[in-house]
Amino acid sequence: MLSICTDILYLIGKHLSEKEKIKWLSICTDTNKLKNKFIYNTKVSLNKILNLSYRHNFSHVSHITLDAKVPDCVTHLEYKYFFNSPIKGCIPSSVKYLEFGFKFNQSIEGCIPLSVTHLTFGYEFQQSIKGNIPLSVTHLDVARYNKTMGQMPSSVTHLRLAYLREENVDFIPSSVTHLTFTDNLREKGSIAIPKTVKYVKWQ
């Protein structure tokens, strides 16, 4: 009987928002235990869930400091605007979407796990990326790229560039098929787009 009720609760939970789901499961002791059975995908600050028994069930967290360990089930990890600390050994292998904020400018050597497919760097990032981005990364967003940062990995198919110092974009790997520029690059005039790029977008 209990298993039947649990199955029904799971079905109901799928149709609720994260907040509604948590409030709903808090109505009694039995349902409260089920909080550990659900995965919560809405973005939340890590500081808000640290003391929860089901903190490892949140898949999308934003992080400000390294005071706390990122839960192992997190698939979306966003480091906030002012974050600028070394990250060696801090990113769990469950992370697929990794975003660094505006201020981040630390070495990423040996720091990005092979699970990451989508990677974003903020405006102040100017560290070497050569050999430091795993071949699992297919979507790369670089706010301010210059050639001293090194060659991008050949696995990248979707590339977004914001502030570009060179008009010559020969650093773009031939694997890139989708290229996005921000409006500020229009001021540079004509930019030679590699022939391998099939889709170009201005944001």
C-alpha positions in Angstrom: 0.0 0.0 0.0 2.8 2.4 1.0 4.6 1.7 -2.3 1.5 2.6 -4.3 1.1 5.8 -2.4 4.7 6.6 -3.0 4.3 6.1 -6.7 1.3 8.4 -6.8 3.3 11.1 -4.8 6.1 10.9 -7.4 3.6 11.5 -10.2 2.1 14.5 -8.4 5.5 15.9 -7.7 6.4 16.0 -11.3 3.7 18.6 -11.9 4.8 20.9 -9.1 7.4 23.7 -9.1 10.4 23.2 -6.8 9.0 25.4 -4.1 5.6 23.8 -4.3 7.2 20.3 -4.2 9.3 21.1 -1.0 6.3 22.7 0.8 4.0 19.8 -0.2 6.5 17.2 1.0 6.8 19.0 4.3 3.2 18.3 5.4 4.1 15.3 7.5 7.0 13.1 8.6 6.4 10.3 6.0 6.3 12.6 3.0 9.2 14.6 4.4 11.4 11.6 4.0 10.6 11.6 0.2 12.5 14.9 -0.2 15.6 12.7 -0.7 13.9 10.9 -3.6 13.4 13.9 -5.8 15.9 15.8 -8.0 15.6 19.6 -7.8 16.6 21.4 -11.0 15.8 25.1 -10.3 19.0 27.2 -9.7 19.7 27.8 -6.1 22.5 29.4 -4.0 24.7 26.7 -2.4 24.5 28.6 0.9 20.8 28.1 1.1 20.9 24.3 0.9 24.0 23.5 2.9 22.1 22.4 6.1 19.5 20.4 4.3 19.6 16.6 4.5 18.7 16.4 0.8 21.2 19.0 -0.4 22.8 16.4 -2.7 19.6 16.3 -4.7 20.0 19.8 -6.1 21.4 19.7 -9.7 21.8 23.5 -10.4 23.7 25.6 -7.9 25.4 29.0 -7.9 28.5 29.4 -5.7 30.2 32.5 -4.2 33.1 31.1 -2.1 34.8 27.8 -1.6 33.8 27.6 2.0 31.5 24.6 1.2 31.9 21.5 -0.9 29.8 21.4 -4.1 27.4 18.4 -3.9 28.3 15.4 -6.1 25.0 15.4 -8.0 25.3 18.9 -9.3 25.1 19.1 -13.1 24.9 22.9 -13.5 27.5 25.0 -11.5 27.7 28.8 -11.7 30.4 30.7 -9.9 29.1 34.2 -9.1 30.3 37.6 -10.3 33.0 38.3 -7.6 34.3 34.7 -7.3 38.1 34.6 -8.0 39.6 31.7 -6.1 41.7 28.7 -7.2 39.4 25.8 -8.1 41.7 22.8 -8.1 39.8 19.8 -6.9 36.6 21.8 -6.3 34.4 20.8 -9.3 32.7 17.4 -9.0 32.7 15.1 -12.0 28.9 15.3 -12.3 29.1 18.9 -13.6 28.1 19.3 -17.3 27.4 23.1 -17.4 30.1 25.2 -15.9 30.0 29.0 -15.8 32.6 31.4 -14.3 31.6 35.0 -13.4 33.0 38.3 -14.4 35.9 38.5 -11.9 37.3 34.9 -12.3 40.9 34.8 -13.5 42.6 31.7 -12.0 44.5 28.9 -13.7 42.2 26.1 -14.9 45.1 23.6 -15.4 43.8 20.1 -14.4 40.6 21.7 -13.0 37.9 21.1 -15.5 36.4 17.6 -15.3 35.8 15.4 -18.4 32.0 15.6 -17.7 31.8 19.3 -18.7 30.2 20.0 -22.1 29.3 23.6 -21.8 31.9 26.1 -20.5 31.7 29.9 -19.9 34.4 32.3 -18.9 33.8 35.9 -17.7 35.3 39.2 -18.9 38.4 39.2 -16.7 39.5 35.6 -17.5 42.9 35.7 -19.3 44.5 32.4 -18.3 45.9 29.8 -20.7 43.3 27.5 -22.1 45.7 25.5 -24.3 45.4 21.8 -23.2 43.4 22.8 -20.2 39.9 22.4 -21.6 38.8 18.8 -22.0 37.7 17.5 -25.4 34.3 16.8 -23.8 33.5 20.6 -24.2 31.4 21.3 -27.3 30.0 24.7 -26.3 32.5 27.4 -25.3 31.7 31.0 -24.3 34.7 33.4 -23.9 34.0 37.0 -23.0 37.4 38.4 -23.8 39.6 36.2 -25.9 43.2 36.9 -27.2 45.7 34.6 -28.8 48.0 34.5 -25.8 45.4 32.3 -24.1 46.3 29.5 -26.6 44.4 27.4 -29.0 40.8 26.3 -28.4 40.1 22.6 -28.3 39.0 20.9 -31.5 35.9 19.5 -29.9 34.2 22.9 -29.8 31.2 23.1 -32.2 29.5 26.1 -30.7 31.6 29.2 -29.9 30.5 32.6 -28.5 32.9 35.6 -28.4 32.2 38.9 -26.8 35.2 41.2 -26.8 37.8 40.3 -29.4 41.2 41.9 -29.7 42.0 40.5 -33.2 40.0 40.9 -36.4 41.7 37.8 -37.7 39.8 34.8 -36.3 42.1 32.1 -37.5 42.3 30.8 -34.0 38.8 29.4 -34.3 39.0 25.6 -34.7 37.6 24.0 -37.8 35.2 22.0 -35.7 33.1 25.1 -35.0 29.9 25.2 -36.9 27.9 27.7 -34.8 29.6 31.1 -34.1 28.0 33.9 -32.0 29.3 37.5 -31.7 28.1 40.2 -29.5 27.1 43.6 -30.9 30.2 45.4 -29.7 32.2 43.4 -32.3 30.3 45.1 -35.1 32.5 48.2 -34.6 35.5 46.2 -35.8 34.0 46.1 -39.3 34.4 43.0 -41.4 35.6 39.9 -39.7 36.7 36.9 -41.8 34.5 34.0 -40.8 36.0 30.6 -41.3 34.5 28.5 -44.1 33.7 25.7 -41.8 31.2 27.9 -39.8 27.6 27.2 -41.0 25.7 29.5 -38.6 26.6 33.0 -37.5 24.6 35.0 -35.0 24.9 38.5 -33.6 23.6 39.1 -30.1 
